[in-house]
Amino acid sequence: MGRTSDAREKILAAAQPLIELRGYSALGVAEICKAAGVPKGSFYYFFESKEALALAVLDEHWEAQRGDWARVLRGGGAPLARLRRLFEETEAGLRAGQQSCGTVSGCMFGNLTLELSNQTEPIRERLQQIFEAQVEMVEKVVAEARDRGEATVGDAREAARSIVAQLEGQVLFAKLYNDTRHLDALWENCLSLLSARRTDTASVSS
């Protein structure tokens, strides 16, 4: 039983970086199993298709990212300071990945949205759910900043959607040009979207 469970985790662990760096369509089941060090039969014991594996990878990746976002966005400090820390951690993660493998991998969710949203309905729906969850988390921070008079927005939900879209867009440019300097504009762009005060108070802890 322990060996069987270990095989599933090995497949997921091998598939995630492969999908993140190379995409979904270019990968075959045999290649994933080879990277995982498990027989091909183990794959179909746990996953009825490559699409089912992709959904599981998305869920696992989002579970980890959601934990990171919750830690930052629900942590201590002023709301805009927390939002800025989210950007800073995103930038740091992408830069670390580039140093490790030589390329900016981008966002798995954004990458698969571009690749698969018109090809597989289950994956499209799952990606919609993930992005809506991201927007909801950012919305709470935006509403808090608005209530404190630190940002001037009417609809916190739409403002949050614009922030998430801006984050995805800048990450996409960083991936396209393989240059993390495209992430440098994240914070200034966010302040503009929120009509927020450009002061150092956004980076202090109160």
KOLMIKOL-322435 format. One record per residue: x, z negated, y of N, C-alpha, C, CB in turn; residue in one letter. Coordinates in steps of 0.2 Angstrom, whole numbers, plus 5000, padded with zeros to 4 digits. Atoms other than C-alpha are relative to their C-alpha. Glycine has a CB too. Layout:
<kollums>
> n_east|n_up|n_north|ca_east|ca_up|ca_north|c_east|c_up|c_north|cb_east|cb_up|cb_north|resn
> X|Z|Y|X|Z|Y|X|Z|Y|X|Z|Y|A
...
</kollums>
This chain:
<kollums>
> n_east|n_up|n_north|ca_east|ca_up|ca_north|c_east|c_up|c_north|cb_east|cb_up|cb_north|resn
> 5004|5000|4994|5000|5000|5000|5004|5000|5006|4995|4994|5000|M
> 4996|5000|4994|5014|4996|5012|5003|5006|5001|5005|4994|4999|G
> 4996|4994|5000|5023|5012|5008|4995|5006|5003|5002|5003|4993|R
> 5005|4995|4998|5007|5022|5011|4999|4999|5008|4993|4999|4997|T
> 5001|5001|4993|5004|5014|5028|5006|5002|5004|4998|4992|5001|S
> 4994|4998|4996|5022|5017|5033|5000|5007|5001|5006|4997|4996|D
> 5000|4993|4999|5020|5035|5030|4996|5003|5006|4997|5004|4993|A
> 5004|4998|4994|5006|5037|5043|5003|4998|5006|4993|4996|4999|R
> 4997|5001|4994|5016|5028|5056|5006|5004|5001|5002|4992|4999|E
> 4994|4995|4999|5031|5039|5052|4998|5007|5003|5004|5001|4993|K
> 5003|4994|4997|5020|5054|5055|4999|5000|5007|4994|5002|4996|I
> 5002|5001|4993|5013|5048|5071|5007|4999|5005|4996|4994|5001|L
> 4994|5001|4996|5031|5042|5077|5004|5007|5001|5004|4995|4997|A
> 4996|4994|5000|5038|5059|5073|4996|5006|5004|5001|5003|4993|A
> 5005|4995|4997|5023|5069|5080|5000|5000|5008|4993|5000|4998|A
> 5001|5001|4993|5022|5061|5097|5006|5004|5005|5000|4993|5002|Q
> 4995|4996|4996|5039|5067|5104|5001|5007|4999|5007|4997|4999|P
> 5000|4993|5001|5038|5084|5096|4994|5003|5004|4999|5001|4993|L
> 5005|4997|4996|5021|5087|5104|5001|4999|5008|4993|4996|4999|I
> 4998|5001|4993|5027|5080|5121|5005|5005|5003|5002|4993|5001|E
> 4995|4995|4998|5042|5091|5122|4999|5007|4999|5007|4998|4997|L
> 5000|4993|5002|5037|5107|5113|4993|5002|5000|5002|5001|4993|R
> 5007|4998|5000|5018|5107|5114|4997|4999|4993|4999|5007|5003|G
> 5003|5001|5007|5005|5107|5100|5000|5007|4996|4992|4999|5002|Y
> 5001|4993|5003|5003|5126|5096|5006|5002|4996|4998|5005|5004|S
> 4993|4998|5003|5022|5128|5092|5002|4996|4994|5005|5000|5005|A
> 4998|5005|5005|5022|5114|5079|4996|5002|4994|4999|4993|5002|L
> 5003|5000|5006|5018|5116|5061|5000|4994|4996|5003|5006|4995|G
> 5001|5006|5004|5013|5103|5048|5007|4998|4997|4994|5000|4996|V
> 4994|5001|5004|5029|5106|5038|5005|4997|5004|5002|5006|4997|A
> 4995|5002|4995|5040|5103|5053|4999|4993|5002|5000|5004|5006|E
> 5002|5007|4999|5031|5087|5057|5002|4995|4995|4993|4999|5002|I
> 4998|5004|5006|5033|5080|5040|5007|5000|4999|4996|5003|4993|C
> 4993|5000|5001|5051|5085|5039|5003|4995|5005|5003|5007|5001|K
> 4998|5004|4995|5054|5076|5055|4999|4992|4998|4998|5001|5007|A
> 5002|5007|5002|5045|5061|5048|5003|4997|4994|4992|5000|5000|A
> 4997|5002|5006|5054|5061|5032|4995|4998|4994|5004|4995|5001|G
> 5006|5002|5005|5037|5061|5022|4998|5007|4996|4994|4997|5003|V
> 5003|4994|5003|5030|5074|5009|4994|5003|5004|4999|4999|4993|P
> 5006|4997|4997|5017|5086|5015|4994|4998|4998|5000|5008|4999|K
> 5006|5003|5003|5004|5079|5004|4998|4993|5004|5001|4998|4993|G
> 5001|5007|4996|5006|5062|5014|4996|5002|5006|5006|4997|5001|S
> 5004|4998|4993|5000|5072|5030|4993|5000|4999|5003|5006|5002|F
> 5007|4999|5002|4984|5077|5022|4996|4994|4997|4999|5006|4996|Y
> 5003|5006|5002|4981|5060|5015|4997|4996|5006|5005|4996|4996|Y
> 5001|5004|4994|4980|5053|5032|4996|5004|5006|5006|4997|5003|F
> 5002|4996|4995|4975|5068|5043|4997|5006|4997|5005|5002|5006|F
> 5004|4994|5003|4962|5081|5038|5003|5007|5003|4993|5000|5001|E
> 4998|4994|4996|4970|5093|5051|5006|4999|5005|4995|5004|5003|S
> 4995|5002|4994|4984|5095|5064|4996|4998|5006|5004|5007|5002|K
> 5004|5002|4994|4970|5093|5077|4998|4992|4999|4993|5004|5000|E
> 5001|5007|5001|4966|5076|5069|5006|4996|5002|4997|4999|4993|A
> 4994|5004|4998|4984|5071|5071|5001|5000|5007|5006|5004|4996|L
> 4999|4999|4993|4984|5077|5089|4996|4994|5003|4998|5007|5003|A
> 5005|5005|4998|4969|5066|5092|5003|4993|4999|4993|5000|4997|L
> 4997|5006|5002|4978|5051|5084|5006|4999|5005|5002|4999|4993|A
> 4994|5001|4996|4994|5054|5094|4997|4999|5007|5004|5007|5000|V
> 5003|5001|4994|4983|5055|5110|4998|4993|5001|4995|5004|5002|L
> 5002|5007|5000|4975|5038|5106|5006|4995|5000|4995|4999|4994|D
> 4995|5004|5000|4991|5030|5102|5004|5000|5007|5005|5001|4994|E
> 4996|5000|4993|5000|5036|5118|4996|4997|5005|5001|5008|5001|H
> 5004|5003|4994|4985|5031|5129|5000|4993|4999|4993|5003|5000|W
> 5000|5007|5001|4985|5014|5121|5006|4997|5003|4999|4998|4993|E
> 4994|5003|4997|5003|5011|5126|5000|5001|5008|5006|5004|4997|A
> 5000|4999|4993|5001|5019|5143|4995|4996|5004|4998|5007|5002|Q
> 5005|5004|4997|4985|5010|5147|5002|4992|5001|4993|5000|4996|R
> 4997|5007|5000|4994|4993|5143|5005|5000|5006|5003|4998|4994|G
> 4996|5000|4994|5007|4998|5156|4997|5001|5006|5005|5006|4999|D
> 5004|5000|4994|4995|5003|5169|4996|4994|5002|4995|5006|4999|W
> 5003|5007|4999|4985|4987|5167|5005|4995|5002|4996|4998|4993|A
> 4995|5005|4998|5001|4977|5168|5001|5001|5008|5006|5000|4996|R
> 4998|4999|4993|5005|4985|5185|4994|5000|5005|5003|5007|5000|V
> 5006|5000|4995|4988|4988|5193|4996|4994|5000|4995|5006|4998|L
> 5003|5007|5000|4981|4971|5188|5005|4994|5001|4996|4999|4994|R
> 4995|5005|4999|4997|4962|5192|4999|4997|5007|5007|5002|4999|G
> 5000|5003|4994|5001|4952|5207|5002|5004|5006|5005|4994|5000|G
> 4998|4996|4994|5004|4958|5225|4994|5004|5003|5005|5005|4998|G
> 5005|4996|4996|4994|4968|5237|4998|5006|4996|5002|5002|5007|A
> 5002|4994|5004|4984|4983|5230|5004|5006|5001|4993|5001|5002|P
> 4996|4994|4999|4994|4996|5238|5007|4999|4997|5001|5002|5007|L
> 4994|5001|5003|5010|4988|5232|5000|5001|4992|5002|4993|5001|A
> 5001|4999|5007|5003|4988|5214|5000|5008|4999|4994|4997|4998|R
> 5001|4993|5001|4999|5007|5216|5007|5003|5001|4995|5003|5005|L
> 4994|4998|4999|5016|5010|5222|5005|4999|4994|5004|4998|5007|R
> 4996|5002|5006|5024|5001|5207|4998|5005|4995|4999|4993|4998|R
> 5002|4995|5005|5014|5013|5196|5004|5006|5001|4992|5001|5000|L
> 4996|4994|4999|5022|5028|5204|5007|4999|4998|4999|5002|5007|F
> 4993|5001|5001|5039|5020|5203|5002|5000|4993|5002|4994|5004|E
> 4999|5001|5007|5037|5016|5185|5000|5007|4996|4996|4995|4997|E
> 5001|4993|5003|5031|5034|5181|5006|5004|5002|4994|5003|5003|T
> 4994|4997|4999|5046|5041|5190|5006|4998|4996|5002|4999|5008|E
> 4995|5002|5004|5058|5030|5181|5000|5002|4993|5000|4992|5001|A
> 5001|4998|5007|5051|5034|5164|5002|5008|5000|4993|4999|4998|G
> 4999|4993|5000|5052|5053|5168|5008|5001|5001|4996|5004|5005|L
> 4993|4999|4999|5070|5052|5174|5004|4997|4994|5002|4996|5007|R
> 4997|5003|5006|5075|5041|5159|5000|5006|4995|4997|4994|4998|A
> 5001|4995|5005|5068|5055|5148|5004|5006|5001|4993|5002|5000|G
> 4996|4995|4999|5077|5068|5157|5007|4999|4999|4999|5002|5008|Q
> 4993|5002|5002|5094|5059|5155|5001|5000|4993|5001|4993|5003|Q
> 5000|5000|5007|5090|5057|5137|5000|5007|4996|4995|4996|4997|S
> 5001|4993|5004|5085|5075|5132|5002|5006|5004|4993|5000|4997|C
> 4998|4995|4996|5090|5085|5147|4994|5004|5003|5004|5005|4996|G
> 5005|4996|4997|5073|5091|5152|4994|4994|5002|4996|5005|4996|T
> 5005|5004|4998|5058|5083|5161|4994|5002|4996|4998|5001|5008|V
> 5005|4999|5005|5045|5081|5148|4993|5001|5003|5000|4995|4994|S
> 5007|5000|4997|5030|5079|5160|4996|4995|4997|4997|5007|4999|G
> 5005|5005|5003|5014|5070|5155|4997|5004|4994|4995|4999|5006|C
> 5003|4997|5007|5008|5073|5137|4992|5002|5002|5000|4995|4995|M
> 5007|4999|4998|4990|5072|5144|4999|5007|5004|4996|4994|5003|F
> 5000|4994|4996|4993|5085|5157|5002|5006|4996|5004|4999|5006|G
> 4997|4995|5004|5003|5096|5145|4995|5003|4996|5006|4998|4996|N
> 5005|4998|5005|4989|5096|5132|4994|5003|5004|4999|4995|4995|L
> 5005|4997|4997|4976|5099|5145|5001|5007|5002|4999|4996|5007|T
> 4999|4993|4998|4984|5115|5151|5000|5004|4993|5007|5001|5003|L
> 4999|4996|5006|4988|5121|5133|4993|5000|4996|5005|4996|4995|E
> 5005|5000|5005|4972|5116|5123|4993|4999|5003|5001|4995|4996|L
> 5007|5002|4997|4957|5112|5135|4995|5005|4998|5000|4998|5007|S
> 5004|4995|5001|4950|5129|5132|5000|5002|4992|5001|5006|5004|N
> 4999|4997|5007|4954|5130|5113|4997|4995|4995|5007|5000|4998|Q
> 5003|5004|5005|4948|5114|5105|4996|4994|5003|5006|4996|4996|T
> 5004|5004|4996|4933|5104|5111|5001|4992|4999|4993|5001|4997|E
> 4999|5007|5001|4937|5087|5102|5006|4998|5005|5002|4999|4993|P
> 4994|5002|4996|4954|5087|5111|4998|5000|5008|5006|5004|4999|I
> 5003|5000|4993|4946|5092|5128|4996|4994|5002|4996|5006|5001|R
> 5005|5006|4998|4933|5078|5127|5005|4994|5000|4995|4999|4994|E
> 4996|5006|5000|4947|5065|5122|5004|5000|5007|5004|5000|4994|R
> 4997|4999|4994|4957|5071|5137|4996|4998|5006|5004|5006|5001|L
> 5005|5002|4994|4942|5069|5149|4999|4993|5000|4994|5004|4999|Q
> 5001|5007|5000|4939|5052|5143|5007|4996|5002|4999|4997|4992|Q
> 4993|5003|4997|4958|5047|5146|5000|5000|5007|5006|5003|4996|I
> 4999|4999|4993|4958|5054|5163|4995|4996|5004|5000|5007|5002|F
> 5005|5004|4996|4942|5046|5168|5002|4992|4999|4993|5001|4996|E
> 4998|5007|5000|4949|5029|5162|5005|4999|5005|5002|4999|4993|A
> 4995|5001|4995|4964|5032|5173|4997|4999|5007|5005|5006|4999|Q
> 5003|5000|4993|4953|5036|5188|4997|4993|5001|4995|5006|5000|V
> 5003|5006|5000|4943|5020|5184|5005|4994|5002|4996|4998|4994|E
> 4995|5005|4999|4958|5009|5184|5003|5001|5007|5006|5001|4995|M
> 4997|4999|4994|4965|5017|5200|4994|4998|5006|5003|5007|5001|V
> 5005|5001|4996|4948|5016|5208|4999|4993|5002|4993|5002|4997|E
> 5000|5007|4999|4948|4997|5207|5005|4998|5005|5000|4996|4994|K
> 4995|5002|4995|4964|4996|5217|4999|5003|5006|5007|5003|4997|V
> 5002|4997|4994|4958|5008|5230|4995|4996|5003|4998|5008|4999|V
> 5006|5003|4997|4942|4999|5233|5003|4993|5003|4995|4998|4994|A
> 4997|5006|4997|4952|4983|5235|5004|5001|5006|5005|4996|4994|E
> 4996|4998|4994|4964|4991|5247|4995|5001|5006|5005|5006|4999|A
> 5005|4999|4995|4949|4997|5257|4997|4994|5002|4994|5005|4997|R
> 5004|5006|4998|4940|4980|5257|5005|4996|5004|4998|4996|4994|D
> 4996|5004|4996|4956|4973|5264|5002|5003|5006|5007|4998|4996|R
> 4999|4996|4994|4957|4986|5278|5007|5003|4999|5000|4995|5005|G
> 4994|4997|5000|4973|4993|5271|4999|5008|4999|5004|4997|4994|E
> 5001|4993|5001|4965|5010|5267|4993|5002|5003|5001|5002|4992|A
> 5007|4997|4997|4951|5021|5275|4998|5005|4996|5001|5002|5007|T
> 5003|4994|5004|4941|5030|5262|4993|4998|4999|5004|5000|4993|V
> 5008|5001|5001|4922|5032|5259|4999|4999|4993|4996|5006|5003|G
> 5002|5000|5007|4921|5035|5241|5006|4999|4996|4997|5007|4997|D
> 4994|5002|5004|4934|5025|5231|5001|5004|4994|5000|4993|4999|A
> 5000|4996|5007|4930|5035|5215|5004|5006|5001|4993|5001|4997|R
> 4997|4993|4998|4934|5052|5223|5007|4999|5002|4996|5003|5005|E
> 4994|5001|4997|4949|5045|5232|5005|4999|4994|5001|4994|5004|A
> 4996|5001|5006|4956|5038|5215|5001|5006|4996|4996|4995|4995|A
> 5000|4994|5003|4952|5055|5207|5006|5004|5003|4993|5004|4999|R
> 4995|4996|4997|4963|5063|5220|5007|4998|4999|4998|5000|5008|S
> 4993|5003|5002|4977|5051|5217|5002|5002|4993|5000|4992|5001|I
> 4998|4998|5006|4977|5054|5199|5002|5007|4999|4994|4998|4994|V
> 4999|4993|5000|4976|5073|5201|5007|5001|5004|4995|5004|5004|A
> 4993|4999|4996|4991|5072|5214|5006|4997|4996|5000|4996|5006|Q
> 4995|5002|5004|5001|5062|5202|5001|5005|4994|4998|4993|4996|L
> 4999|4995|5005|4998|5074|5188|5003|5007|5003|4993|5002|4997|E
> 4997|4994|4998|5002|5089|5199|5007|4999|5002|4996|5001|5007|G
> 4993|5001|4999|5018|5082|5205|5005|4999|4994|5002|4993|5004|Q
> 4997|5000|5007|5023|5078|5187|5001|5007|4997|4997|4995|4995|V
> 5000|4993|5002|5019|5096|5183|5005|5004|5003|4993|5003|5001|L
> 4995|4997|4997|5030|5102|5196|5007|4998|4998|5000|4999|5008|F
> 4994|5002|5003|5044|5091|5190|5002|5003|4994|5000|4992|5000|A
> 4999|4997|5006|5042|5098|5173|5002|5007|5001|4994|4999|4995|K
> 4999|4993|4999|5041|5116|5179|5007|5001|5002|4995|5003|5005|L
> 4993|4999|4997|5057|5115|5189|5006|4996|4997|5000|4998|5008|Y
> 4996|5005|5003|5065|5102|5178|5004|4996|5005|5005|5004|4995|N
> 4997|5003|4994|5069|5092|5194|4995|4994|5002|5001|5005|5006|D
> 5004|5006|4998|5062|5074|5197|5000|4999|5007|5003|4994|4996|T
> 5000|5001|4993|5065|5076|5215|4993|5002|5003|5005|5004|5004|R
> 5007|4999|4999|5047|5083|5215|4996|4994|5000|4998|5006|4996|H
> 5004|5006|5000|5041|5066|5212|5001|4995|5007|5002|4995|4994|L
> 4998|5004|4994|5049|5059|5229|4994|5000|5005|5006|5003|5003|D
> 5006|5000|4996|5033|5064|5238|4994|4996|4998|4998|5007|5002|A
> 5006|5003|5002|5021|5054|5228|4997|4995|5004|5002|4997|4993|L
> 5002|5005|4996|5020|5039|5239|4997|5002|5006|5005|4995|5001|W
> 5003|4997|4994|5018|5048|5255|4994|5004|5000|5006|5004|5004|E
> 5006|4997|5001|5005|5059|5248|4994|4996|4999|5001|5005|4994|N
> 5005|5005|5001|4996|5044|5242|4997|4997|5006|5002|4995|4995|C
> 5002|5003|4993|4996|5036|5259|4995|5005|5004|5006|4998|5004|L
> 5004|4995|4997|4989|5052|5266|4993|5001|4997|5003|5007|5000|S
> 5007|5000|5004|4975|5053|5253|4996|4994|5002|5001|5001|4993|L
> 5004|5006|4999|4970|5035|5257|4999|4999|5007|5003|4995|4997|L
> 5000|5002|4993|4972|5036|5276|5003|4993|5001|4993|5002|5003|S
> 4998|5007|5000|4982|5021|5273|5006|4999|5006|5003|4998|4993|A
> 4995|5002|4995|4994|5012|5286|5007|5001|4997|4999|4993|5002|R
> 4993|4999|5002|5012|5017|5284|5004|4995|5003|5002|5007|5003|R
> 4996|5005|4998|5020|5001|5285|5003|4997|4993|4996|4994|5003|T
> 4996|5003|5005|5032|4991|5274|4995|4995|4996|5006|4997|5002|D
> 5004|5005|5004|5017|4979|5269|4998|5002|4994|4995|4998|5005|T
> 5002|4998|5006|5013|4990|5255|5004|4998|4994|4999|5008|5000|A
> 4995|5001|5005|5028|4985|5246|5002|4993|4999|5007|5004|5001|S
> 4999|5007|5001|5027|4966|5248|4995|4997|4996|5000|4997|5007|V
> 5004|5002|5005|5019|4955|5236|4994|4996|5002|5004|4995|4996|S
> 5006|5003|4998|5005|4948|5246|4996|5004|5004|5002|4994|5004|S
</kollums>
